[in-house]
Amino acid sequence: MVANRVIGFSSSYLQIYKKYKNYTRGKSVNTLENTFAKRMIGSPYFSPIFEGMLTITGLSIGKKGSTEKLVDNIGFHLESGQTLGVVGETGSGKSLTALSIMGLLPQQLEIQKGIILLDDKDITRLSAKEQESIRGQRISMIFQEPMTALNPVMRCGKQVLEVIRQHRKITTKDAKKEVLELFQKVRLPRPEKIFSAYPHEISGGQKQRIMIAMAMANKPDLLIADEPTTALDVTVQKEILKLLKALQLEYGMTLLFITHDLAVVAEIAEQVAVMHKGKIVESGPAKEIFLNPKHPYTKGLLSCRPPQNVRLNQLPTLQDFLNTKEEFVPDPVSSDARTKRLKTLYEKDPLFRVDALEKDYVLSKSFWGKPREILQAVNGVSFNVYPGETLGLVGESGCGKTTLGRSLLRLIDPDKGSILYQTEDLATLSRKAMKPLRKDLSIVFQDPYSSLNPRISIGEAIMEPMRVHKLYKSKKECREQAMELLQKTGLEEAHFYRYPHEFSGGQRQRIVIARALALQPKFIICDEAVSALDVSVQAVVLNLLNKLKSEFGFTYIFISHDLSVVRFMSDRIMVMKDGNIVEVGDADEVYHHPKEEYTRQLIAAVPNIHYSTI
């Protein structure tokens, strides 16, 4: 009998069988074997060979007391030493799957059904104490946001040391020695200094390395990496991916890598599972998924990133693939149309003329209050911005991009230099003199979560700048304008009365854009406006920014660390490093024929799907 042969194939399968046997209620063993074997063999996620690290079968997660499923009957099998990439948008169920493996689901959620086998143990049936002994030792996790995952009032080294001492009997001195060795392994500079530093004193990339060191502290068998590179510079992202692969090889770990970006998965995973609305819609070897995607959702995710070989008028979005039976046809920009546009742009007088702009920060002072250590954030930069242009500003974190952008708007006072906006030198104006000009100048911040007041409704947030600048005579006119802006940015009138916590990340970014448009500005700085968004949402927001620019004739400075995104948006690109402009030129020319080695490094770090290397 086939069913009996399969059940006898491995001890792990028998363990599942024994667990299900407890629920038989008088059924004969043969009947149970047949029913269960048929069900398992018929599942698209079932592999009859269970000799592996992790096996998930029929996993469903939902709210307690509810039949609604947030994760719906998913399963996959992960061999020891293998890397599985789980990819999908925010809300697809990726992180919930990871948290269920760790036994860290939020209190209001529960595993409604399914099995999670770690070797031959179903960890869903373990007690809280047994799960705690596995967590951090056999299974470890790198969380998505290192700033919130690290304790802000505890020194970095102590947080890693605590993880070691919780699972092993070891002296503080020996544990500290291990932590310093780990810091060296994850390539943190000055391990002793970072051991004593607080999270806010180190960069985002360094915080992520601390999280990796913490996850690796007890040499786990299974490492879950949940969006470990989201919002990091492309160069730092590339280093983190290399580091994870090196550590996996050294420790012989199994790796479950969660992300929203298929191009990132291509860099690290052999197997891929694509999740959408709580279900796995496609799975298989990475090469097969990338070369021949079957599901429209997978095709959409692959197409949402700006392509490297062609400039498009508009990026494809998921809706182009999910809501149509027709094959999506890209709309490339013709070279003649681009040449004509650039000629028209640069025949005009500049909107901004920036000359020898400088901004320094004092890092430390002597006993007498004199500066001892100074950081030159912006070091004598000069450039022009033309009306209707999108000028891309690209560089790694800490290069001075944000300081430069905020200095242009006088959100930060520059130390030296001039900022000529039309005929006014903004650098010399008082606050009172700046106020009438502020309605012409706006900014879209990187983090839509912190740039919206959680205590006021969306409508009030959009109307607030209108009232400050007395743009309309009555509240009714302000309200009508706010409603119109919501519609223009792809939101609904009903959203006017809702609060920020009721929206997704992509929706919040649209709200921030609507607020930036409230004063009908001439010039907008987009400061990393899409860096923390899913690639699918990112495509929608980039298309929206281009549409609004065409409709209202805005001038943008588009700040990002991702050169592929900057190239799609920009007419010219300006590359910044250590407070200096190292290269500036036509966007396509800079991207395809960079003159500086630093620019070449940024381009090489952009994640790309190289079929020949998968």
C-alpha positions in Angstrom: 0.0 0.0 0.0 1.4 3.4 -1.1 0.2 5.2 2.0 1.9 2.7 4.3 5.2 2.9 2.3 5.2 6.7 2.5 4.3 6.7 6.2 7.1 4.3 6.8 9.5 6.4 4.8 10.8 8.6 7.7 10.6 8.9 11.4 9.6 12.6 11.2 6.5 11.6 9.2 5.7 9.1 11.8 5.9 11.8 14.5 3.2 13.8 12.6 1.2 10.6 12.3 1.4 9.9 16.0 0.2 13.4 16.8 -2.8 13.0 14.5 -3.4 9.6 16.0 -4.5 11.3 19.3 -7.5 12.8 17.4 -8.8 9.5 15.8 -11.7 8.9 18.2 -12.1 5.2 17.3 -11.0 5.2 13.7 -8.9 2.2 12.7 -5.2 2.7 12.2 -5.4 1.7 8.5 -8.2 4.1 7.8 -6.3 6.9 9.6 -3.1 6.1 7.6 -4.9 6.1 4.3 -6.8 9.4 5.0 -3.8 11.2 6.4 -1.4 10.0 3.7 -3.7 11.0 0.9 -4.2 14.4 2.4 -0.5 15.0 2.9 0.5 13.7 -0.5 -2.2 15.8 -2.2 -0.9 18.9 -0.6 1.2 21.1 -3.0 3.5 21.9 -0.1 4.2 18.3 0.9 7.6 16.7 0.4 7.5 13.0 1.3 11.2 13.2 2.6 11.0 15.0 6.0 14.7 14.6 6.9 15.3 18.3 7.3 15.5 21.3 9.6 12.0 22.8 9.4 8.7 21.6 8.0 5.5 23.6 8.1 2.2 21.9 7.1 -1.3 23.4 6.9 -0.4 26.4 9.0 -3.3 28.9 9.6 -3.1 31.9 11.9 -6.0 34.2 12.9 -7.6 36.3 15.7 -8.7 34.4 18.7 -12.4 33.6 18.5 -12.5 34.5 14.8 -12.7 32.3 11.7 -10.9 34.9 9.6 -7.4 33.7 8.6 -4.4 36.1 8.3 -2.2 33.1 7.3 -4.2 30.5 5.4 -3.1 26.8 5.2 0.5 27.4 4.1 3.4 25.0 4.2 7.0 24.5 3.1 10.0 22.3 3.9 13.5 23.6 4.6 16.5 21.3 4.5 19.4 21.8 6.9 21.9 24.4 5.5 19.4 25.6 2.9 18.1 29.2 2.4 14.5 29.8 1.7 13.3 33.3 0.6 9.8 34.2 1.6 8.7 37.2 -0.4 5.5 39.4 -0.5 4.0 42.8 0.4 3.4 44.1 3.8 0.4 42.3 5.2 0.9 39.1 3.2 1.6 37.1 6.3 5.4 36.7 6.1 6.2 38.1 9.5 3.3 36.3 11.2 4.7 33.0 9.8 8.1 33.9 11.3 6.7 34.9 14.7 4.7 31.6 14.9 7.9 29.6 14.4 9.5 31.7 17.2 6.4 31.3 19.5 6.1 35.1 19.6 2.6 35.7 18.0 0.8 38.7 19.5 -1.6 37.8 22.3 -4.7 38.5 20.2 -3.6 36.0 17.5 -3.4 32.2 17.6 -2.4 29.2 15.5 -5.8 27.9 14.4 -4.3 24.7 12.9 -1.2 23.2 11.4 2.1 21.7 12.4 5.6 23.4 12.7 8.2 20.7 12.9 11.7 21.6 14.1 13.5 18.3 13.2 10.9 15.9 14.7 9.4 18.2 17.4 6.1 20.0 16.8 7.0 23.3 18.4 3.3 24.4 18.4 2.6 21.8 21.1 5.5 22.8 23.4 5.0 24.7 26.7 6.0 28.3 27.0 9.1 27.2 29.0 10.1 24.7 26.4 9.7 27.3 23.6 11.8 29.7 25.6 14.7 27.2 25.8 14.6 26.8 22.0 14.2 30.5 21.2 17.6 32.2 21.0 19.5 28.9 21.1 18.2 26.6 18.4 16.1 29.2 16.5 17.0 32.9 16.4 15.6 35.9 14.6 16.8 39.2 13.2 13.9 41.6 13.5 13.0 44.1 10.8 13.6 47.4 12.6 16.8 47.4 14.7 16.0 50.8 16.4 12.8 49.4 17.9 14.2 45.9 18.5 17.2 47.2 20.5 16.6 48.6 24.0 17.4 52.3 23.7 18.4 52.7 27.4 20.8 49.7 27.4 24.3 49.6 26.0 24.7 47.6 22.8 27.2 45.1 24.2 25.2 44.4 27.3 22.2 43.5 25.2 24.1 40.8 23.3 25.8 39.6 26.5 22.4 39.1 28.1 21.4 36.7 25.3 24.5 34.6 25.9 24.1 34.4 29.7 20.4 33.5 29.4 21.1 30.3 27.7 24.6 29.3 29.0 26.4 29.2 32.3 29.2 31.5 31.6 31.0 34.3 33.5 30.4 38.0 32.5 34.1 38.3 31.6 34.0 35.3 29.2 30.6 36.4 27.8 32.0 39.9 27.0 35.0 38.3 25.3 32.6 36.3 23.1 30.5 39.5 22.3 33.7 41.3 21.2 34.6 38.4 19.0 31.1 38.4 17.5 31.4 42.2 16.8 34.6 41.5 14.9 32.9 38.7 13.0 30.0 40.9 11.9 32.7 43.5 10.9 31.8 46.3 13.3 34.5 49.0 13.6 35.9 49.7 17.0 34.2 46.7 18.9 35.2 48.0 22.3 33.6 51.4 21.7 30.4 50.0 20.2 30.1 47.6 23.1 29.8 50.6 25.4 27.6 52.7 23.0 23.9 53.2 23.1 21.8 52.4 20.0 21.2 56.0 19.1 25.0 56.6 18.9 25.6 54.2 16.0 24.4 54.1 12.4 21.5 52.1 11.0 23.9 49.6 9.3 25.8 49.2 12.6 22.5 48.6 14.5 21.6 45.9 12.1 25.0 44.2 12.6 24.4 44.3 16.4 21.1 42.5 15.7 22.9 39.9 13.6 25.5 39.4 16.4 22.7 39.0 18.9 21.0 36.4 16.7 24.2 34.5 16.2 25.3 34.6 19.8 24.3 31.0 20.6 25.1 29.5 17.1 21.5 28.7 16.2 20.5 25.9 13.8 17.8 28.1 12.2 18.1 31.8 11.6 15.1 33.8 10.6 15.9 37.2 9.0 12.8 39.4 8.8 13.4 42.2 6.3 17.0 42.7 7.6 18.0 45.2 4.9 14.8 47.3 4.4 15.6 51.1 4.4 19.3 50.4 4.5 21.7 51.9 1.9 22.2 49.6 -1.1 25.9 49.4 -0.2 25.2 48.5 3.4 22.5 46.1 2.2 25.0 44.3 0.0 27.4 44.0 2.9 24.7 42.6 5.2 23.7 40.0 2.6 27.4 38.9 2.1 27.8 38.7 5.9 24.7 36.5 6.3 26.0 34.1 3.6 29.4 34.0 5.2 28.0 33.3 8.7 25.7 30.7 7.3 28.6 28.9 5.7 30.7 29.1 8.9 28.0 27.8 11.2 26.2 25.5 8.8 22.9 27.4 9.6 19.5 27.0 7.9 18.3 30.5 6.8 14.7 31.7 6.4 15.0 35.1 4.7 11.9 37.3 4.6 11.7 40.4 2.3 9.4 42.3 -0.1 12.0 42.5 -2.8 12.6 39.6 -5.2 15.8 41.1 -6.4 17.2 40.9 -2.8 16.0 37.3 -2.6 18.0 36.5 -5.8 21.2 37.5 -4.0 20.8 35.0 -1.2 18.2 32.2 -1.6 18.1 28.9 -3.4 14.4 28.4 -2.9 11.6 31.0 -3.0 8.0 31.0 -1.6 5.8 34.0 -2.8 3.1 35.0 -0.3 0.0 37.1 -1.1 -3.0 37.7 1.3 -1.9 35.0 3.7 -1.4 32.3 1.1 1.6 30.9 -0.8 0.7 31.6 -4.4 4.0 30.2 -6.0 7.0 28.4 -4.7 10.1 26.6 -6.1 13.8 27.0 -7.0 14.8 30.7 -7.3 16.0 30.3 -10.8 12.7 28.8 -12.0 10.6 31.5 -10.2 12.7 34.3 -11.7 13.0 32.9 -15.2 9.5 31.6 -15.6 7.0 33.1 -13.0 3.6 31.6 -13.3 1.4 33.7 -11.0 0.4 37.3 -12.0 1.4 38.5 -8.5 5.0 37.1 -8.9 5.2 38.7 -12.3 4.1 42.1 -10.8 6.6 41.9 -8.0 9.4 41.2 -10.5 8.3 44.2 -12.7 7.8 46.9 -10.0 11.5 47.8 -9.6 12.8 50.4 -12.1 14.5 48.4 -14.9 18.2 49.1 -15.5 18.2 48.8 -19.3 15.4 51.1 -20.3 13.7 54.3 -19.1 10.0 54.0 -18.7 7.3 56.8 -18.7 5.5 54.9 -15.9 6.5 51.9 -13.7 4.3 48.8 -13.9 2.3 48.2 -10.7 0.7 45.1 -9.2 -2.7 46.1 -10.4 -1.4 46.0 -14.0 -0.9 42.3 -13.6 -3.7 41.3 -11.1 -6.7 43.1 -12.6 -6.2 42.4 -16.3 -6.1 39.4 -18.6 -3.9 41.2 -21.1 -0.1 41.1 -20.9 1.3 44.3 -19.6 3.3 46.3 -22.2 5.9 48.7 -20.9 5.9 52.3 -22.2 9.5 53.4 -22.8 10.7 57.0 -23.1 12.0 57.7 -26.6 15.4 59.3 -26.9 14.0 62.2 -29.0 11.3 63.0 -26.4 13.9 63.0 -23.6 16.4 65.2 -25.6 13.6 67.7 -26.4 12.6 67.8 -22.7 16.1 68.4 -21.4 16.7 71.1 -24.0 13.6 72.9 -22.9 14.5 72.6 -19.2 18.0 73.9 -19.4 17.2 76.9 -21.6 15.4 78.5 -18.5 17.1 80.5 -15.7 17.7 78.4 -12.6 15.1 78.4 -9.8 17.8 77.8 -7.2 21.4 78.8 -7.3 23.4 77.3 -4.5 27.0 78.5 -4.0 29.7 77.3 -1.6 27.1 76.0 1.0 28.6 74.7 4.3 27.2 73.1 7.4 29.2 71.8 10.3 28.2 69.9 13.4 30.2 70.0 16.7 30.6 66.4 17.9 32.5 67.2 21.1 33.7 70.2 23.1 36.6 70.8 25.4 36.2 71.6 29.1 36.2 75.3 28.1 33.4 74.8 25.6 35.6 75.0 22.5 34.9 72.6 19.6 37.2 69.6 19.8 35.7 67.4 17.1 33.8 68.8 14.1 31.8 66.9 11.4 31.6 68.7 8.0 28.1 67.5 6.9 28.0 69.8 3.9 31.4 71.0 2.6 31.2 74.0 0.2 28.8 72.6 -2.4 27.6 74.5 -5.4 24.9 73.6 -8.0 21.8 74.9 -9.8 18.2 73.6 -9.9 16.0 74.5 -12.9 12.2 75.0 -13.0 10.3 71.8 -13.8 13.5 69.7 -13.2 13.9 66.6 -11.0 17.4 66.7 -9.6 18.3 63.4 -8.0 20.6 63.5 -5.0 22.2 60.2 -4.1 24.7 58.8 -1.6 25.1 56.7 1.5 23.7 57.5 4.9 25.8 60.2 6.6 27.0 61.7 3.3 25.1 65.0 4.0 22.0 64.5 1.7 19.4 65.3 4.3 21.4 68.1 5.8 21.8 69.7 2.4 18.0 69.3 1.6 17.0 70.8 4.9 19.5 73.7 4.6 17.9 74.6 1.2 14.6 75.0 3.0 16.1 76.8 6.0 14.9 74.0 8.3 18.6 74.0 9.3 20.6 77.2 9.2 23.7 76.8 7.0 27.1 78.2 8.3 28.3 79.7 5.1 27.3 80.1 1.4 24.3 81.4 -0.4 21.0 79.9 -1.5 19.4 82.1 -4.2 15.8 81.3 -4.7 14.8 83.4 -7.7 16.2 86.7 -6.4 16.1 86.1 -2.6 19.1 84.7 -0.7 17.4 82.4 1.7 20.6 81.9 3.7 20.4 85.6 4.9 16.7 85.9 5.6 15.2 86.1 9.1 12.5 83.7 10.2 9.9 86.4 9.7 11.1 87.1 6.2 11.1 83.4 5.4 7.5 82.8 6.3 5.9 84.2 3.1 8.3 82.1 1.0 7.6 78.8 2.9 4.4 78.3 1.0 6.5 77.9 -2.2 8.8 75.3 -0.6 7.8 72.0 0.8 9.2 68.6 1.8 8.1 64.9 1.9 9.9 63.2 4.8 11.3 59.7 4.8 9.2 58.3 7.6 5.4 58.8 7.2 4.8 57.3 10.6 6.7 60.0 12.6 5.9 62.9 10.3 2.1 62.7 11.0 0.6 63.8 14.3 -1.2 60.6 15.7 -3.6 62.8 17.6 -5.2 64.7 14.7 -7.2 63.4 11.8 -5.8 63.2 8.2 -8.1 66.1 7.1 -6.9 68.3 9.9 -3.2 67.5 9.1 -3.8 68.6 5.4 -5.7 71.7 6.3 -3.3 72.9 9.0 -0.7 74.5 6.6 -3.6 76.2 4.7 -4.7 77.9 7.9 -1.2 78.9 9.0 -0.7 80.7 5.7 -4.4 81.9 5.5 -4.7 80.5 2.0 -8.5 80.3 2.0 -11.2 82.5 3.6 -13.3 79.8 5.3 -12.9 76.4 6.8 -15.3 75.1 4.2 -12.9 76.1 1.4 -10.0 74.5 3.2 -12.0 71.3 3.6 -13.0 71.2 -0.1 -9.3 71.7 -1.1 -8.2 68.9 1.3 -10.8 66.6 -0.1 -9.6 67.3 -3.7 -6.0 66.6 -2.6 -7.0 63.3 -1.1 -8.6 62.3 -4.4 -5.5 63.5 -6.4 -3.2 61.3 -4.3 -5.4 58.2 -4.8 -7.2 58.3 -1.4 -10.9 58.6 -0.7 -13.0 61.4 0.9 -13.9 59.0 3.7 -10.3 59.0 4.8 -10.6 62.7 5.8 -11.9 61.8 9.3 -9.5 58.9 10.0 -6.3 58.9 12.0 -2.8 57.9 10.9 -2.8 54.5 12.7 -5.7 53.4 10.5 -3.6 53.5 7.3 -0.9 51.4 5.7 2.7 52.7 5.1 1.9 53.4 1.4 -1.3 55.3 2.3 0.5 57.4 4.9 3.1 58.4 2.4 0.3 59.5 0.1 -1.2 61.6 2.9 2.2 63.2 3.5 2.4 64.0 -0.2 -1.2 65.5 -0.1 -0.1 67.7 2.9 3.0 68.8 1.0 0.8 69.9 -1.9 -1.6 71.8 0.4 0.1 75.2 -0.2 0.5 74.6 -4.0 4.3 74.8 -3.7 6.7 75.4 -6.6 9.6 73.3 -5.1 9.4 70.0 -3.2 12.2 68.0 -1.6 11.5 64.3 -1.4 13.8 63.0 1.3 14.0 59.2 1.0 10.2 59.3 0.4 10.0 55.7 -0.8 13.0 53.9 0.8 10.9 52.1 3.5 8.0 51.1 1.2 7.3 47.7 -0.4 8.6 47.7 -4.1 5.0 47.4 -5.2 3.8 50.5 -3.2 7.1 52.3 -4.1 6.1 52.0 -7.8 2.7 53.5 -7.1 4.1 56.4 -5.2 6.8 57.1 -7.8 4.2 57.2 -10.6 2.0 59.5 -8.4 4.9 61.9 -7.9 5.6 62.0 -11.7 1.9 62.5 -12.4 1.6 65.4 -10.0 4.8 67.0 -11.3 3.3 66.9 -14.9 0.0 68.3 -13.6 1.3 71.1 -11.4 4.8 71.8 -12.9 6.7 71.1 -9.7 10.4 71.2 -9.3 11.8 68.3 -7.3 15.0 67.4 -5.5 14.7 63.6 -5.1 16.9 62.3 -2.3 17.6 58.5 -2.2 20.4 56.0 -1.6 19.0 53.8 -4.5 20.4 54.8 -7.9 18.0 52.8 -9.9 15.0 54.7 -8.3 16.8 58.0 -8.6 17.5 57.4 -12.3 13.9 56.6 -13.0 12.7 59.9 -11.4 15.5 62.3 -12.4 16.6 64.5 -15.3 20.1 64.9 -13.7 21.8 63.0 -10.9 24.1 64.6 -8.2 26.3 62.1 -6.2 27.3 63.1 -2.7 30.0 61.6 -0.5 31.3 62.9 2.8 29.7 66.3 2.4 31.0 66.8 -1.1 29.4 66.6 -4.6 31.7 64.0 -6.4 29.7 63.7 -9.6 26.8 65.5 -11.4 25.4 65.0 -14.9 22.6 63.6 -17.0 20.8 60.8 -15.1 21.3 58.2 -17.8 24.9 59.2 -18.4 25.8 59.0 -14.7 24.0 55.7 -14.3 25.5 53.9 -17.4 28.9 55.7 -17.7 29.9 56.8 -14.2 33.2 58.7 -14.0 33.8 58.2 -10.2 34.7 54.9 -8.5 32.2 55.8 -5.7 29.4 56.1 -8.2 30.3 52.8 -9.7 30.2 51.2 -6.2 26.7 52.6 -5.6 25.5 51.2 -9.0 27.1 47.8 -8.4 25.3 47.5 -5.0 21.8 47.9 -6.5 20.1 44.5 -6.2 19.5 42.9 -9.5 18.4 39.5 -10.7 21.4 37.9 -12.4 19.9 34.7 -13.9 23.4 33.3 -14.7 24.4 33.4 -11.1 21.3 31.9 -9.5 
